[in-house]
């Protein structure tokens, strides 16, 4: 099981993938907003999305789990 975590604290603006989607290394999977800046979250792994752990509008801290990949 592979996990993708938040690299910073912020609000989840958008999740760009859903369960069953294929993800490649370097692919943008979510957009976070922090201090009025929108920052993409990129996968550092390849796999298939097993589970999305957050929703748009959720606040996350650095290191919080966003996605689980198979």
C-alpha positions as CSV (number, residue, x, y, z in Angstrom):
1,X,0.0,0.0,0.0
2,X,1.3,3.4,-1.0
3,X,0.2,6.7,0.6
4,X,0.3,10.3,-0.5
5,X,0.4,12.9,2.3
6,X,0.1,16.6,2.4
7,X,3.4,18.5,2.2
8,X,2.0,21.5,4.1
9,X,-0.9,22.7,6.1
10,X,-3.8,24.2,4.2
11,X,-7.3,23.7,2.8
12,X,-8.0,21.1,0.2
13,X,-9.4,23.0,-2.8
14,X,-9.8,20.1,-5.2
15,X,-9.1,16.4,-5.5
16,X,-8.2,15.7,-9.1
17,X,-8.5,11.8,-8.9
18,X,-11.1,9.3,-7.7
19,X,-10.9,5.7,-6.6
20,X,-10.0,3.5,-9.6
21,X,-8.0,6.1,-11.4
22,X,-4.4,5.3,-12.4
23,X,-1.8,7.7,-11.0
24,X,1.7,8.2,-12.5
25,X,4.8,9.5,-10.7
26,X,4.7,13.3,-10.8
27,X,1.0,13.5,-11.6
28,X,-1.0,16.2,-9.9
29,X,-3.6,14.6,-7.6
30,X,-4.9,17.5,-5.5
31,X,-4.8,21.3,-5.1
32,X,-4.2,22.8,-1.6
33,X,-4.5,26.5,-0.6
34,X,-2.3,28.0,2.0
35,X,-1.9,31.7,2.7
36,X,-3.9,32.5,-0.5
37,X,-1.6,30.5,-2.7
38,X,-2.8,27.5,-4.6
39,X,-0.3,24.6,-4.7
40,X,-0.6,21.3,-6.5
41,X,0.1,18.0,-4.7
42,X,2.0,15.7,-6.9
43,X,2.2,11.9,-6.5
44,X,5.7,10.6,-5.9
45,X,4.5,7.1,-6.7
46,X,2.6,5.3,-9.4
47,X,-0.4,3.1,-8.8
48,X,-4.2,3.0,-8.8
49,X,-6.2,5.1,-6.4
50,X,-7.7,2.8,-3.7
51,X,-9.1,5.5,-1.4
52,X,-9.4,9.2,-1.1
53,X,-9.1,10.2,2.6
54,X,-10.1,13.9,2.3
55,X,-12.8,16.1,0.8
56,X,-12.7,19.5,-0.8
57,X,-12.9,22.1,1.9
58,X,-11.1,20.0,4.5
59,X,-8.2,21.5,6.4
60,X,-5.1,19.3,6.5
61,X,-1.8,19.5,8.3
62,X,1.6,18.7,7.0
63,X,1.9,14.9,6.8
64,X,-1.8,14.2,6.8
65,X,-2.9,11.3,4.6
66,X,-4.6,12.4,1.4
67,X,-4.8,9.3,-0.8
68,X,-4.1,5.6,-0.6
69,X,-2.8,3.8,-3.8
70,X,-2.6,0.1,-4.6
